[in-house]
């Protein structure tokens, strides 16, 4: 790990997009910092929060937490654009695995270590099932480890982006695509974009059936758990509505 001096520990850089996250952010941050078996660093892009999110993060960083904030810029107004900024601008370590975090979930303590082991075993990208946690206290498994088919990434997801872990080479591919393919700026969801890039380029993508986090469902979600027929239809409509600006598969496959 980063200068740990002891046994080799895997470095993981976590890209976190925030906007007015104070109701849930502290619990999310603590669950990331509590990850076992990895050396975690959190890289944050805030999108113009007015609820003290930025100040709280600065205080945690000043107190020694491994949190680094990207310079404040004009707000983008969307979660996808904020994540694209992180992909483009975050100073990710050259040997670090890269994870993505929402501001309102709770990660299970072994999430990163278990997925890092899958990368060490040959996967280039990992995602997982999650446990949906509803406002009324209900908990439900959102299973994502179904058999993968050639074009399923056009209508299905491998789990939410907050379950993703990319190898350094996989992240470099995504970063290059974001930099070189203008259509990536038109995507509404960073996780769908990353999955499309990865699958189109032939990355070895593994979906872990064990839920890796509590995926909070509430009115502020950009996209929910996608665990029913209605969600699948909505996802298909998004793909169709974006067909004119879809990811250029040939451009990605030659990256």
Steps between C-alpha positions, in 0.01 A plus 500: 500500500591869508817498702358258756833326536342171609324232301399612153152649513289585198448871438146604410405850392130564555340764276217668692257750347319715755215749501316602818580164654504574872196287596690182404858591405669453840377140524611432143846648559552301818403176324759571229772585751416180691580274203720208600808371319550798267657846513220742414514858378183697423510753215200734509338733249230716657239648267411821683364373831333757725434279803850485649614190309819663374588647839444168675724320251771763543484456877533121472794541263666754732459252785704245308244298307628389155261733317611727214268755343523609140506878455157662513369580153174623354229243589409261221148439624503123452642196672618351169691816410655510846620139464636576152700781656644255754589254224666777301676702771554296818867428568468125526802301612680317217459159665173561683178317436215746448158483666201732472285615793164665536459725802216317672579126519668285764777270381549158657845480665643238260363657178827627356720216623272235354477677165874573496556127537286443191714751309814324622346180365466640149190720491554845349177644640276384782148592606249333727154438627387743770255513787232761437407681821167679486385796707247283684778266614442222247811329366506304174766331292556653157665210321730590209710188440290367214677335203645765269398512135667677211285815480339500844683817600265697274202431727636353823743609768754291693407669827511869587815703442564511874578127478763541225872435542731546199856389441749777414486401132120494498481843658755632249275372221195676647699820551620491140146444372367793703777721364479394136134412434277809511184293534596400853398851605143417398459199728256530790661236725871449557461131588319414174771688312785320678337161450440566129860611451635199687284238333543648152876490548487138612606550860472198728208613717403299809169544683516393864175349624573594861350843580782741576308797640174632636352694206278766648171564318344842551357797315844643426626200301606583146410144403356232724581136543380399153354181643170463318337485158405868515861596564614284207252672268615842624861402437415382148329833430813683613712291263260562211480873573879513489534293184602803295792561736573143606851391591690438172574131545775491237684788663497323836584156370822624347613686812 
